[in-house]
Amino acid sequence: MELVSGLLLVKKPVPLRSSSVAVLIRGFVADVSCELLYRNEEPGPVEVVFKFPVDAEAAVYAFQARLGGACIQAQLHKKKQAQEVYGDALAGGQSSFLLQQEGIRGDVFSCSLGNLPPGEEAVLTLRYVCELLLEPDGAARYVLPTVLRPRYTPSGWNGEDVTQGIPRVPQGKLPYTLSLSATLQSPHGIDRVFSNCPLTPLSYTAGNRTTAQVSLAQAPPWDRDVELLVYYVEPHKPSAVLEAGLPGAKPGSLMGDPAVMVTLLPSVPEALPAQSRAGEFIFLLDRSGSMACPMDGRVRSRQRINIAKETLVLLLKSLPLGCYFNIYGFGSEFESFYPQSVEYTQQTMSESLQRIQLLQANLGGTKILEPLRAIYRSPCWDGHPRQLFVFTDGEVGNTQDIIAEVQRHRGTHRCFSFGIGAGASTALIKGIARAAEGSAEFITSQDRMQPKVLQSLKRALQPAVTGISLSWDLPPGMQAELLRRGPKVIFDGQRCLVYAQLRGQPQPPDTPMGGVTLQYRIQDQTYKETLQFPLQPQDGDRLPVHRLAAKSLLLELEGTMGAGSEGDRHRALEASLSSGVICSLTAYVGVDTERGQPVQGPLVRRDVPLADFIIDYMEVNDCVSIGQVSIDHICERPASIVRIDEPNHRSIFGRLSRALRVARREPEESPLLRLVSLQNADGSWDLDPRLAAVLGVNETDTRRMIPSEDVTPSVWATVLAVVWLHTRAVGQRDEWELLEAKAVGWVRDRAGAPLSKCLEAANALLGCSVSPAVFGL
């Protein structure tokens, strides 16, 4: 792919004036309406093309326009047919609008409005519904994607770059605005709402706090996705929502019968590192140039790569003795710490920690496929299930190829993926986790990476869950039909979502309850989770459960289309057209047929620009766009081979380099990380000056206060470290819980009777009051 044709001045009019988003959040489902206001201030007709990010699992189900006083509903067709309808309309002088998904399982959409007459306005409205993530602290997380980074495309790849040709301007020079308002509903009560952008005060519209409203207090900056964290009074409750089918739809069809969304919260006992020695843990870290960028888009905030390095330290310290591990870094090329995974020992851990400190975001582009293939070629260790942890900012173009590669090897491993920073591809991050039955997390400016990653390590360490099955308890004449595969993996604390249709005769209001039971085995014990729900379906016009069920089915079918399954392709097309949920095979198109006269004049295309943080770093004062370029491309190729056509901007690469050096002013290492860095692989600490400095005590006094001759310095040091964690770092418990459990297990195996005296002396030395229960006393 050609890197860049030069720097292009962007001084053309942009018809898009504003984007207004209205969100209805019910529990863990969001129904979203997005209005795009266009105004043509040019002397002739224009065609406006707007590419924007959408969550890869969102179900886009409606598209309409208000043109010249008329409201026109777009219709869903096969994609090629919709494109032909749109093209024919433009050729005939008619106003038309088109909405399509870019690529298979894509998270980028393209919205085109053609033949907008001079002096006229148009409002395009698209609607979608999406599931909300459950955060570790219980919040429901809604994200409005606004950041679309240029995607890195490997040389030789013949796929389409969906971000190619999008103009880029400094965020302060974008000619359109964004607003968002949210209505919140929950029968369990709404406690509070947080955001990464300023909000208006939460306004309750019901006395029992089951309904509330909130809005953005001001237009948000374009360097981040807009996030809402909604906390409910009682969030962790299993639930079932039964929704009536679409009136007039054929019984037995996807939209004709009632659909149920079941949310279960199965409980799985945790395995502590001291108890589990099995597992091969492979950490695949993005070291492309974009990982040198700040987490939140501000020059002086922390770099993604340095936060990832700290997280790797915590991961290494939390692994159990006797497991196997390896660390890979990738960019335009890749490298690994070891030729193949090695046993986790004090020596291999110490060597790896030293190498982690030297890691930089200096490997150029984002070629993730090659290291994945190398990992899959390496032999697995018998009795040690492979767990793959992928850390990336997700700025790649060949997403489908990567997901397909992970899916081909899904029987040999689980994949836990982490999208770092705003703009991480939801298609990639969620896609590889789904393909290998792991879990996906997103880490943005408001998050600490460590708690989410350590939560995933806990899931990887948990006992294997087998024999997963679903059974339904329904009245005679009714049966449940799953709309996608049933759950294949269960993690503690993670929701288990089931979509099904209920076939048979509608039930009168006095019909008994229905039920669903999830059964699974852990080691030799069988567990059951049962949920009862009323069989009277809820009526509604938006049908969010049906749309989400259809999207879930489409994701599953599209995942197999690349393998040449014509049957799945036909099923996906049928599901999309019947449900109204767009997919890679379909597109929405509408035509203004009420205008009496064709629009006159030559048609001029205008592409809506997006914000570019690279330009902001360089403090470019003119409105400049870097066409077809990502920071990974810049870092991959030397400036000498890049043709820059504008003489005034020949210093772009030098200015970028200086700006990124400013971003490298990292804060000092935290006391927690300093303490953790001193821990040994077996969970113990050594009594030395470095530990005393972290604890804030004098080493001589510390040695003098060893409670008895039976207590070794290492046991005493480890007790002190554990006490320090429970008092000085209690707010970061999620980050040290696993390594602390390893330390406690080590102490209990060696301290014996003097352990209670050790704890008493440690509390006295550090001025704490840690309970004996911490050590199982």
PyMOL commands that set and color helices and strands:
alter all, ss='L'
color gray80, all
select helices_A, chain A and resi 79-91+171-173+289-292+304-318+346-357+369-377+399-408+410-412+426-435+449-461+544-561+566-579+613-617+631-636+639-641+647-649+652-663+671-677+689-695+699-704+713-728+730-751+755-766+772-775
alter helices_A, ss='H'
color red, helices_A
select strands_A, chain A and resi 7-9+16-26+29-39+46-53+59-67+70-73+75-78+96-101+108-116+121-131+133-134+140-144+168-169+177-185+190-195+203-204+211-215+226-232+239-243+259-264+280-286+324-330+334-336+342-343+386-392+413-420+440-443+465-473+479-482+496-503+514-522+525-533+586-591+604-607+610-611+624-626
alter strands_A, ss='S'
color yellow, strands_A
deselect
rebuild
show_as cartoon
